[in-house]
Amino acid sequence: MLNTAQNRSDNVLDPRDWRLDLPPSRWHRPLLVLAAALGVLTLATLVGWAIDDRQLLGVSVWEKPFKFAISGVIYSVTWAWLIGHFARLRRAAWWAGTIIAVTLAIELVIIVGFAAVGMTSHFNVSSPLTTTAWSIMATAITTLWVATFVAAVALWRNPGADPARRAAIRSGVAISLLGMGLAFLMTGPNADQLNDFQGIAGAHAVGVADGGPGLPVLGWSTVAGDLRIPHFIGMHALQAIPLLALLLEVGARRFSLLRDSAVRRGLVLSGAGTFLAVVGLVTMQALRGQSIIAPDALTLSIGGAIAALALVAAATVLTPGARRGRVPAVSESTERMPAP
């Protein structure tokens, strides 16, 4: 997200810098290798989706591998870039990133393997083989979360120079960890499964069995709650909130008020708070067994309150600077920001 001072060696980075043009030698290589492999897998699953008409739980057997592969690409590239900036705790972050790569690879291998033979991978304890596979996946997922937490702690020790960027990256990582953790809500058997065990222990749908009507591609239930929604939204705070900071920097070229890093930081924190509130709202909605496309009065009221508070927070950040006619000089980091 940042450029560094000119004439600096590619291998000597100010620990406060976050650069979009990070030298290739600095990126976390195992995560990049995984991202490349998952990129190929994404294309392969698209081909499978097109030519293989087999279905599982009402959708193509290749839909799930496709979604996990493309999500894995985004996640791996993001952390490969982040870890590449670390000056402190770099070795710990490197090992954490490597564990992230290995555990993601294990999970994808099992998902693709089971899809290829037309079997569900998640929550499947119908046989010794499927139980073992699900146990390996559950262990990999837990290890992935712990490794991400270690990388997040290391990131906290590498703050970055610009307050807005620092706030965006830190809050994005924190909310992403929360979103990942919400996946554990899916792993326990529900009441119907306990009353009539059919070899499945866990579900993403709340109020109905998995596999009912859902949104195209995303697959989120259109008739009941779906815990994949808060999991997905929360995870991708890691990209969404830093993107907000980048957009504010682009806007600073046109709107003088945004040239103040304190204003941008305030807007980023307002955005992060709003994002977190939305994650909480869709989690509540899912746990109540309510479809994302059929919010009731309570959900709409809370959503409206979140939107109103977001506007008030943004206005609070912007109004004092505008009232004082405050037009600070463009910060060095904004002046050097690369063109989008």
Kinemage of the C-alpha trace (Angstrom):
@kinemage 1
@onewidth
@group {chain A} dominant
@subgroup {mainchain}
@vectorlist {calphas} color= white
{ca met a 1} P 0.000 0.000 0.000
{ca leu a 2} L 2.990 2.263 0.299
{ca asn a 3} L 6.009 3.347 -1.682
{ca thr a 4} L 9.320 3.794 0.085
{ca ala a 5} L 11.861 6.557 -0.227
{ca gln a 6} L 13.736 6.605 -3.495
{ca asn a 7} L 17.180 5.078 -3.853
{ca arg a 8} L 16.475 2.515 -1.134
{ca ser a 9} L 17.775 -0.967 -1.774
{ca asp a 10} L 15.118 -3.592 -2.504
{ca asn a 11} L 16.442 -5.675 0.358
{ca val a 12} L 16.554 -2.919 2.964
{ca leu a 13} L 13.062 -1.912 4.018
{ca asp a 14} L 11.946 0.602 6.570
{ca pro a 15} L 9.879 -1.520 9.005
{ca arg a 16} L 7.199 1.181 8.875
{ca asp a 17} L 6.601 0.740 5.131
{ca trp a 18} L 3.700 -1.163 3.512
{ca arg a 19} L 4.381 -1.282 -0.220
{ca leu a 20} L 2.281 -2.455 -3.130
{ca asp a 21} L 5.502 -2.676 -5.133
{ca leu a 22} L 7.191 -5.009 -2.643
{ca pro a 23} L 10.233 -6.683 -4.279
{ca pro a 24} L 9.584 -10.337 -5.232
{ca ser a 25} L 12.419 -11.469 -2.977
{ca arg a 26} L 10.526 -10.213 0.064
{ca trp a 27} L 7.234 -12.051 -0.483
{ca his a 28} L 6.646 -15.220 1.541
{ca arg a 29} L 7.603 -17.881 -0.985
{ca pro a 30} L 5.708 -20.953 0.326
{ca leu a 31} L 2.468 -18.974 0.334
{ca leu a 32} L 3.157 -17.730 -3.193
{ca val a 33} L 3.785 -21.295 -4.359
{ca leu a 34} L 0.498 -22.352 -2.793
{ca ala a 35} L -1.315 -19.410 -4.408
{ca ala a 36} L 0.036 -20.406 -7.823
{ca ala a 37} L -1.038 -24.025 -7.304
{ca leu a 38} L -4.492 -22.954 -6.171
{ca gly a 39} L -4.753 -20.663 -9.185
{ca val a 40} L -4.262 -23.699 -11.417
{ca leu a 41} L -6.737 -25.646 -9.287
{ca thr a 42} L -9.297 -22.850 -9.679
{ca leu a 43} L -9.127 -23.196 -13.459
{ca ala a 44} L -9.261 -26.993 -13.245
{ca thr a 45} L -12.375 -26.924 -11.066
{ca leu a 46} L -14.048 -24.548 -13.506
{ca val a 47} L -13.410 -27.078 -16.267
{ca gly a 48} L -14.771 -29.847 -14.056
{ca trp a 49} L -17.819 -27.726 -13.285
{ca ala a 50} L -18.452 -27.306 -17.019
{ca ile a 51} L -18.024 -30.921 -18.149
{ca asp a 52} L -19.041 -32.976 -15.097
{ca asp a 53} L -22.774 -32.994 -14.408
{ca arg a 54} L -22.580 -34.831 -11.080
{ca gln a 55} L -24.161 -33.045 -8.141
{ca leu a 56} L -23.718 -33.177 -4.383
{ca leu a 57} L -26.178 -31.525 -1.987
{ca gly a 58} L -27.936 -29.939 -4.946
{ca val a 59} L -24.895 -28.297 -6.573
{ca ser a 60} L -22.015 -29.354 -8.807
{ca val a 61} L -19.439 -31.537 -7.065
{ca trp a 62} L -16.832 -28.995 -8.225
{ca glu a 63} L -18.494 -25.894 -6.799
{ca lys a 64} L -17.031 -26.314 -3.329
{ca pro a 65} L -13.440 -26.967 -4.515
{ca phe a 66} L -13.729 -23.924 -6.786
{ca lys a 67} L -14.826 -21.629 -3.963
{ca phe a 68} L -12.182 -22.897 -1.563
{ca ala a 69} L -9.463 -22.651 -4.209
{ca ile a 70} L -10.189 -19.053 -5.171
{ca ser a 71} L -10.557 -18.042 -1.520
{ca gly a 72} L -7.239 -19.752 -0.806
{ca val a 73} L -5.538 -17.772 -3.573
{ca ile a 74} L -6.728 -14.479 -2.102
{ca tyr a 75} L -5.808 -15.470 1.446
{ca ser a 76} L -2.357 -16.786 0.503
{ca val a 77} L -1.407 -13.780 -1.611
{ca thr a 78} L -2.539 -11.366 1.106
{ca trp a 79} L -0.453 -13.004 3.814
{ca ala a 80} L 2.530 -13.526 1.493
{ca trp a 81} L 2.520 -9.764 0.916
{ca leu a 82} L 2.000 -8.858 4.566
{ca ile a 83} L 4.746 -11.142 5.888
{ca gly a 84} L 7.117 -9.746 3.286
{ca his a 85} L 7.093 -6.405 5.119
{ca phe a 86} L 8.021 -7.714 8.537
{ca ala a 87} L 11.247 -6.439 10.049
{ca arg a 88} L 10.497 -7.644 13.580
{ca leu a 89} L 9.685 -11.277 14.395
{ca arg a 90} L 10.283 -12.112 10.752
{ca arg a 91} L 11.387 -15.697 11.429
{ca ala a 92} L 8.307 -16.423 13.556
{ca ala a 93} L 6.088 -14.903 10.866
{ca trp a 94} L 7.856 -16.940 8.159
{ca trp a 95} L 7.157 -20.177 10.013
{ca ala a 96} L 3.577 -19.132 10.708
{ca gly a 97} L 3.101 -18.408 7.004
{ca thr a 98} L 4.599 -21.757 6.072
{ca ile a 99} L 2.226 -23.556 8.438
{ca ile a 100} L -0.666 -21.603 6.908
{ca ala a 101} L 0.419 -22.798 3.459
{ca val a 102} L 0.754 -26.440 4.536
{ca thr a 103} L -2.570 -26.585 6.384
{ca leu a 104} L -4.426 -24.889 3.526
{ca ala a 105} L -2.896 -27.380 1.106
{ca ile a 106} L -3.977 -30.323 3.283
{ca glu a 107} L -7.527 -29.003 3.456
{ca leu a 108} L -7.756 -28.461 -0.301
{ca val a 109} L -6.340 -31.896 -1.113
{ca ile a 110} L -9.052 -33.555 0.976
{ca ile a 111} L -11.827 -31.332 -0.411
{ca val a 112} L -10.808 -31.995 -4.017
{ca gly a 113} L -10.260 -35.709 -3.428
{ca phe a 114} L -13.685 -36.213 -1.918
{ca ala a 115} L -15.340 -34.076 -4.598
{ca ala a 116} L -13.716 -36.198 -7.292
{ca val a 117} L -15.413 -39.321 -5.923
{ca gly a 118} L -18.707 -37.518 -5.255
{ca met a 119} L -18.552 -37.472 -1.454
{ca thr a 120} L -18.891 -34.692 1.098
{ca ser a 121} L -15.737 -33.855 3.029
{ca his a 122} L -16.882 -31.479 5.777
{ca phe a 123} L -18.769 -32.985 8.747
{ca asn a 124} L -18.730 -36.481 7.195
{ca val a 125} L -18.257 -39.171 9.850
{ca ser a 126} L -20.171 -41.937 8.091
{ca ser a 127} L -17.211 -44.339 7.845
{ca pro a 128} L -13.716 -44.790 9.292
{ca leu a 129} L -12.214 -43.231 6.145
{ca thr a 130} L -14.435 -40.146 6.137
{ca thr a 131} L -14.086 -39.738 9.900
{ca thr a 132} L -10.295 -39.806 9.602
{ca ala a 133} L -10.370 -37.314 6.733
{ca trp a 134} L -12.662 -34.947 8.638
{ca ser a 135} L -10.473 -35.238 11.737
{ca ile a 136} L -7.411 -34.312 9.665
{ca met a 137} L -9.289 -31.365 8.167
{ca ala a 138} L -10.487 -30.175 11.569
{ca thr a 139} L -6.943 -30.352 12.922
{ca ala a 140} L -5.623 -28.486 9.876
{ca ile a 141} L -8.278 -25.775 10.229
{ca thr a 142} L -7.486 -25.284 13.915
{ca thr a 143} L -3.755 -25.186 13.211
{ca leu a 144} L -4.370 -22.686 10.418
{ca trp a 145} L -6.206 -20.385 12.819
{ca val a 146} L -3.441 -20.607 15.424
{ca ala a 147} L -0.760 -19.928 12.795
{ca thr a 148} L -2.721 -16.928 11.539
{ca phe a 149} L -2.981 -15.657 15.104
{ca val a 150} L 0.807 -15.927 15.499
{ca ala a 151} L 1.294 -14.036 12.224
{ca ala a 152} L -1.181 -11.402 13.439
{ca val a 153} L 0.763 -10.924 16.677
{ca ala a 154} L 3.947 -10.491 14.653
{ca leu a 155} L 2.158 -8.005 12.408
{ca trp a 156} L 1.182 -5.965 15.472
{ca arg a 157} L 4.888 -5.568 16.210
{ca asn a 158} L 5.447 -4.161 12.692
{ca pro a 159} L 3.172 -1.132 12.868
{ca gly a 160} L 3.745 0.815 9.635
{ca ala a 161} L 4.290 4.551 9.308
{ca asp a 162} L 0.896 5.878 8.224
{ca pro a 163} L -1.778 5.826 10.984
{ca ala a 164} L -4.622 5.067 8.565
{ca arg a 165} L -2.813 2.170 6.938
{ca arg a 166} L -1.769 0.829 10.304
{ca ala a 167} L -5.365 0.957 11.556
{ca ala a 168} L -6.669 -0.677 8.370
{ca ile a 169} L -4.259 -3.590 8.414
{ca arg a 170} L -4.547 -4.243 12.137
{ca ser a 171} L -8.340 -4.086 12.223
{ca gly a 172} L -8.603 -6.120 9.029
{ca val a 173} L -6.453 -8.891 10.478
{ca ala a 174} L -8.322 -8.872 13.808
{ca ile a 175} L -11.774 -9.110 12.209
{ca ser a 176} L -10.485 -11.737 9.794
{ca leu a 177} L -9.405 -13.894 12.736
{ca leu a 178} L -12.877 -13.514 14.212
{ca gly a 179} L -14.469 -14.479 10.899
{ca met a 180} L -12.281 -17.561 10.654
{ca gly a 181} L -13.210 -18.514 14.203
{ca leu a 182} L -16.918 -18.341 13.372
{ca ala a 183} L -16.423 -21.472 11.268
{ca phe a 184} L -16.268 -23.466 14.497
{ca leu a 185} L -19.987 -22.740 14.988
{ca met a 186} L -20.633 -25.162 12.128
{ca thr a 187} L -18.690 -28.117 13.486
{ca gly a 188} L -21.040 -29.455 16.170
{ca pro a 189} L -23.981 -31.766 15.416
{ca asn a 190} L -27.372 -30.064 15.508
{ca ala a 191} L -30.487 -31.381 17.213
{ca asp a 192} L -31.824 -33.140 14.110
{ca gln a 193} L -28.515 -34.918 13.584
{ca leu a 194} L -28.441 -36.064 17.204
{ca asn a 195} L -32.026 -37.333 16.994
{ca asp a 196} L -31.533 -39.147 13.690
{ca phe a 197} L -27.835 -39.709 13.057
{ca gln a 198} L -27.023 -40.213 9.373
{ca gly a 199} L -23.241 -39.994 9.467
{ca ile a 200} L -23.074 -36.190 9.388
{ca ala a 201} L -22.015 -34.166 12.451
{ca gly a 202} L -22.130 -30.450 11.727
{ca ala a 203} L -23.817 -28.125 9.253
{ca his a 204} L -23.658 -24.641 7.811
{ca ala a 205} L -27.424 -24.246 7.463
{ca val a 206} L -29.512 -23.381 10.533
{ca gly a 207} L -33.132 -24.502 10.550
{ca val a 208} L -32.931 -26.817 7.529
{ca ala a 209} L -30.651 -29.558 6.263
{ca asp a 210} L -27.673 -28.563 4.138
{ca gly a 211} L -28.219 -28.707 0.407
{ca gly a 212} L -31.419 -26.692 -0.017
{ca pro a 213} L -32.002 -23.688 -2.317
{ca gly a 214} L -29.166 -21.174 -2.282
{ca leu a 215} L -27.722 -18.100 -3.947
{ca pro a 216} L -25.924 -18.796 -7.242
{ca val a 217} L -22.210 -19.652 -6.841
{ca leu a 218} L -22.127 -18.536 -3.200
{ca gly a 219} L -24.634 -21.222 -2.278
{ca trp a 220} L -25.867 -19.376 0.814
{ca ser a 221} L -29.276 -20.656 1.866
{ca thr a 222} L -32.251 -18.658 0.633
{ca val a 223} L -34.697 -20.417 2.958
{ca ala a 224} L -32.863 -20.528 6.309
{ca gly a 225} L -29.865 -19.246 8.237
{ca asp a 226} L -26.384 -19.937 6.909
{ca leu a 227} L -23.249 -19.670 9.041
{ca arg a 228} L -21.025 -19.460 5.973
{ca ile a 229} L -22.130 -15.848 5.543
{ca pro a 230} L -20.502 -14.333 8.665
{ca his a 231} L -17.523 -16.647 8.163
{ca phe a 232} L -17.009 -15.364 4.610
{ca ile a 233} L -17.635 -11.694 5.355
{ca gly a 234} L -15.458 -11.718 8.459
{ca met a 235} L -12.554 -13.497 6.775
{ca his a 236} L -12.388 -10.992 3.965
{ca ala a 237} L -12.081 -7.991 6.259
{ca leu a 238} L -8.401 -8.717 5.661
{ca gln a 239} L -8.831 -7.335 2.139
{ca ala a 240} L -11.849 -5.035 2.491
{ca ile a 241} L -10.604 -2.665 5.194
{ca pro a 242} L -7.119 -2.065 3.725
{ca leu a 243} L -8.908 -1.457 0.411
{ca leu a 244} L -10.926 1.275 2.147
{ca ala a 245} L -7.677 2.895 3.293
{ca leu a 246} L -6.331 2.750 -0.254
{ca leu a 247} L -9.501 4.336 -1.658
{ca leu a 248} L -9.258 7.137 0.893
{ca glu a 249} L -5.685 7.799 -0.209
{ca val a 250} L -6.824 7.955 -3.816
{ca gly a 251} L -9.558 10.363 -2.729
{ca ala a 252} L -6.943 12.512 -0.978
{ca arg a 253} L -5.692 13.576 -4.394
{ca arg a 254} L -8.993 15.305 -5.011
{ca phe a 255} L -10.366 16.140 -1.556
{ca ser a 256} L -7.999 18.128 0.620
{ca leu a 257} L -9.632 17.049 3.877
{ca leu a 258} L -8.566 13.450 3.233
{ca arg a 259} L -4.927 14.505 3.051
{ca asp a 260} L -4.872 14.528 6.833
{ca ser a 261} L -3.813 11.048 7.940
{ca ala a 262} L -5.773 11.498 11.195
{ca val a 263} L -8.980 12.002 9.196
{ca arg a 264} L -8.264 8.929 7.089
{ca arg a 265} L -7.507 6.932 10.227
{ca gly a 266} L -10.806 8.015 11.777
{ca leu a 267} L -12.717 6.975 8.672
{ca val a 268} L -10.885 3.647 8.552
{ca leu a 269} L -11.737 2.943 12.189
{ca ser a 270} L -15.356 3.943 11.536
{ca gly a 271} L -15.419 1.577 8.587
{ca ala a 272} L -13.841 -1.220 10.617
{ca gly a 273} L -16.367 -0.748 13.407
{ca thr a 274} L -19.202 -0.848 10.881
{ca phe a 275} L -17.750 -3.963 9.267
{ca leu a 276} L -17.508 -5.686 12.647
{ca ala a 277} L -21.107 -4.741 13.443
{ca val a 278} L -22.257 -6.220 10.124
{ca val a 279} L -20.422 -9.456 10.922
{ca gly a 280} L -22.239 -9.543 14.254
{ca leu a 281} L -25.575 -8.854 12.570
{ca val a 282} L -25.293 -11.597 9.939
{ca thr a 283} L -24.074 -14.018 12.626
{ca met a 284} L -27.174 -13.274 14.695
{ca gln a 285} L -29.346 -13.594 11.605
{ca ala a 286} L -27.853 -16.978 10.724
{ca leu a 287} L -28.174 -18.338 14.265
{ca arg a 288} L -31.845 -17.306 14.260
{ca gly a 289} L -32.370 -19.487 11.189
{ca gln a 290} L -33.155 -16.501 8.984
{ca ser a 291} L -32.193 -16.315 5.325
{ca ile a 292} L -29.928 -13.495 4.200
{ca ile a 293} L -32.535 -12.510 1.590
{ca ala a 294} L -35.494 -12.446 4.016
{ca pro a 295} L -34.572 -10.195 6.954
{ca asp a 296} L -37.304 -9.575 9.500
{ca ala a 297} L -38.127 -6.320 11.275
{ca leu a 298} L -35.514 -6.900 13.991
{ca thr a 299} L -32.725 -7.530 11.498
{ca leu a 300} L -33.733 -4.523 9.406
{ca ser a 301} L -33.909 -2.317 12.483
{ca ile a 302} L -30.444 -3.329 13.657
{ca gly a 303} L -29.089 -2.944 10.128
{ca gly a 304} L -30.585 0.533 9.914
{ca ala a 305} L -29.058 1.451 13.272
{ca ile a 306} L -25.650 0.238 12.104
{ca ala a 307} L -25.932 2.332 8.939
{ca ala a 308} L -26.997 5.403 10.918
{ca leu a 309} L -24.153 5.012 13.407
{ca ala a 310} L -21.705 4.596 10.534
{ca leu a 311} L -22.865 7.890 9.020
{ca val a 312} L -22.665 9.651 12.384
{ca ala a 313} L -19.159 8.294 12.969
{ca ala a 314} L -17.987 9.411 9.536
{ca ala a 315} L -19.552 12.845 9.992
{ca thr a 316} L -17.910 13.178 13.392
{ca val a 317} L -14.527 12.461 11.841
{ca leu a 318} L -15.020 14.844 8.922
{ca thr a 319} L -16.881 17.757 10.494
{ca pro a 320} L -14.231 19.128 12.903
{ca gly a 321} L -11.632 19.353 10.159
{ca ala a 322} L -14.078 20.967 7.764
{ca arg a 323} L -15.325 23.411 10.414
{ca arg a 324} L -11.798 24.582 11.218
{ca gly a 325} L -10.976 24.856 7.539
{ca arg a 326} L -8.150 22.491 8.210
{ca val a 327} L -6.139 21.663 5.099
{ca pro a 328} L -2.876 20.052 6.199
{ca ala a 329} L -0.039 19.392 3.867
{ca val a 330} L -0.151 16.140 1.972
{ca ser a 331} L 1.698 13.542 3.988
{ca glu a 332} L 4.847 12.081 2.533
{ca ser a 333} L 3.263 8.643 2.336
{ca thr a 334} L 0.273 9.951 0.363
{ca glu a 335} L 2.460 11.935 -2.006
{ca arg a 336} L 4.399 8.807 -2.815
{ca met a 337} L 1.427 6.532 -3.148
{ca pro a 338} L 1.602 4.599 -6.428
{ca ala a 339} L -1.145 5.109 -8.944
{ca pro a 340} L -3.884 2.477 -8.583
